[in-house]
Amino acid sequence: MNIVTSADSNFFHCLQGLAASVRKHYHKQVICYDVGLTEQQRKAIDAQIIPIEINVDFRGYASFNKDSDVNFAIKTTHKPFCVNDYFQKFSEPMILVDADCFFTERVEETGFDLGVTLRRKKRIDLSNPWVGILNAGVIFFNSCVKEFLNEWAQRCTKDNTTDQKELSEMLSETIDWKHYNRIYDWRGIKVKVFNDEIYNDVRLKRGKIFHFKGHRHDPEIYQKLMIAQQKGENLYDLFNELMGKKKKTFFQKLFNKS
């Protein structure tokens, strides 16, 4: 089992945490696709660095019309190209994770080809595949699902889309998103749907894989959360406390300016 990610210089601080957790629980280096690390960072990190050229605008944002507070999402459409390259170089199963993920224990699930993490039920929005169904920060690949990867990559060349949107729409052919923790058949590929509370835990409560998503990966907040994690402290409460202080400081500065 390999753990695979991708990172640029903006996520180097998170990559260090991920690499340390992989070394601890898997006794090996994380495999990192380099999409913008500096030479100094490449030399400093405990990772197997693989350079890759991505010919899509994966750093941009896709926009959509919806009655919601959120009407855009980052594309991150580079992921299927990294996975395709991985299976040209390796034969082992792997877990593709965002650089701001962190393993609290070893994870190695079997019995399926592809595994995805479903957002918690109360947050599922079937009308909004950009951000509302899956959390594509953690994806299991137990085999090289070539047909799936090729179609996913092709879909990710569109101008206004995200990796998550295309992944959701493809799998919606056969998956009933209202039910998780079961295996579905997608064109002969076994797809398992996991609950994100364990395998993609953005609340940082009880997951085997924490995901320091959004403000959680802000360098100052992330550092404090990682120190607390090493001490076995409650990250959920600490993050809420830190965000409360950050918002208070923001509004104080705004008030003083006015």
N, C-alpha and C positions, 0 to 999 in steps of 0.2 A: 504494500500500500504506500503510495506517495501522496504528499500534500503539495498542491500546485497553486500558485497565485500569480498576480502581475502587479507591478508597482512602478510609480514614477517618484521623483524626488519629494513631492508633497506628502507621500505616504511612507517615507522612509522610517519615521519614528514608530509607526504601527507595524511595519515590516519587521523591525527589531523584536517587538513583542511576539509576533506570530512565529518568527524563526526560533525564538527561545522556547516557546511552547511545543513546537514540533520536535525540537531536539530533545526535550524532556520526555515526551510521551511516545515518540517514534524512534528515538535514538538515531536520527539522520537529519540531513539538511532539508529545509523546504526548497522546492523548485520554484524559482521566480522568473517570470517573463519580464524582461527589462523594457519598459515603455517610457523611459525617461529618467533613470537614475543617473547620478553623477559618477565619475570615475572613483572618487573618494568613497562614495557610498557603496559601490560595488566591491571595493576592497575591504570595507569594514564589516559587511554583513555576513552572517553565518548562513549562507544560502548558495544553492547551485544556480548561477545566473545564466539565463538563456536570452540572448538578444533576438528581437523579432521586429520586423517592419510590418506595420499595420496600414493598409491602404484605404481605411475608412475613417471618417471623422468621429472617433469614439469619445472624444473629450467634450464635444458640444452637447447641447440640450435639445430634446424633442418637446414640442409644445402641442397641447390638445385643448379642445374646448369642452369644458365640463363645469358644472356648478359645484365648485370645490375650492378650498383654500389653496390647493396645489394644482397648477395647470401646466407644469413642465416637469421634466425628469431628465437626468443625465443619461446619455446614450449608452455608454460602456459596451459598444457593439464590437469590441475587439475579442471578446471571450471565446466565441467559437473558433476563431483563427488560432488562438493559443492552444485550445484543446486538440484541434486537428494536428498542429505541429507536435504536440506532446506524444500522440499516438504514432507518429512517424519515428519517434526517437525511443519510446519506451513501450513495454508490453504490460506493465503492472497496472492494476486498478488504481484510481486516484480520486481525491476529493478536491474539487476546484473551489477555492475560497477567496473572498476579497481580502486585500492586504490588511484591513482593519478587523480581521477575525482573530480569535485566540482560543486554543484548545485547553480546556480544563481537565480533560482526560483523553485517553486514546479512543478513537472512533474507527470502527471497521465493520460496516454492515454488508451483508451478502444476500444472495437470493434474487437479485434483480440486475438489470443492465444499467439503468439510469435512475437516479434518485433526486427529487426536488423537494424543497421545503415550502409548505403552504403557510400563508399568514394566518394568525390566530383567527378563529371563526368570526369574532365580533368585528374584525377589520376587513373581512373579505368583501370586495366590491367587484362583482362579475362584469360590470359594465366598464371597468377601468383597468385593462390589462397592463397599462404603463406602470402602475404602482399598486394595484389593488388585489392581485391574486397570489403571485409568487413573491418570494424574496430570493432573488437569484444570486445572493452573496455566498451561498453554499450549494453546490451541485455535486452529486456522486456520479462517477463514471466507473462502473465495474467492468466494462468492456468498451471496445472501440465501436460505437454506434455510428458507423460511417454515413449511412443514409440520413440519419437525423442531423449529424454535424454539418453535412454539406448543405442541407436545406436551411438550417439555422444560419449558417454563414451567408448564404445567398440572401436571405431575408434581411440580414443585418447590413447589407449594402444600401438599403433604402435611405433617403435623405432624412426623413422625419420619423424616426422609430427608436426603440431601445431594445437591448438584448432581452430584457424581461418581457416586454410586450410580445415580441416574436416567439419567445419560448412559451408563453402562456397560450397564444393563439394556436400554435402547432399542437400542443398537448391537449387543447380543448376539443380536438377531434374525438377523443375517447374518454377523457377524464371528467368525472363528476366532482367538481371542486368543493362541493359541500361535504364530501367525505374524504378523510385522510387515513393514513396508516394502513394502506392496502395497496396491492399491485394491480396496475392496469396494463392492457395490451395496446401498444401504439405501433401499428404496422409490423407486428412480430417482435417488437422490442418490449421487454418487461420494464415498466416504469413504476417506481414506488413513490408515494406521496407521504412525506413526513410532516409532523407538526413542528413549526419553527421554535417552539418554546424549549425544545431540547437540542435541536441540531442547527439552529440559527437564532440564538437568543439575544434579541436586541434590548431586552429589559435587564439583562445581566443578572438573572436570578438563579436559575437552576440548570442551565444548559450545559451540555458537553462541549458545545462550540458557542462562545460568546461572539457577538458581532457589535463592535463599537461604531455603530452607524450614526451619521449626522453629527451633532455637537459632541457626541461621545469620543470622536476621534480628533477633536480640536487638541493641538499639542499640549496645552496646559492642563486641560481636563483629563486627557488620556493618561498623562503621566501620573496624576493623582489617583486615578482609578486603578492603574497598574500597581502602584505602591500598596493601595488598599487590598487589591486582589492577593498580593503576596502575603499579606497579613491575615487573610481569611476574613476580611471585613465585608459588610453588606454594600455591594456596589450600586444596587438599585436606589437605596436611600441616599447614598453619597452623591450620585449623579443628580438626583432631584435637588439636593441641597446646593450643589455647585451651580446648577442652572438657575436656581432662584437668586443666588448672589450675582450671577452674570447679568441677569435681567435687571436686577436692582441697580447695578452699576451703570448699565446702559441708559436707563431712564433718568438716573441722577445726572449723567453727563448731558443728556438731551435737555433736561430741565435747566441746567446751569447755562447752556448755550443760548437758550431762549430768554 
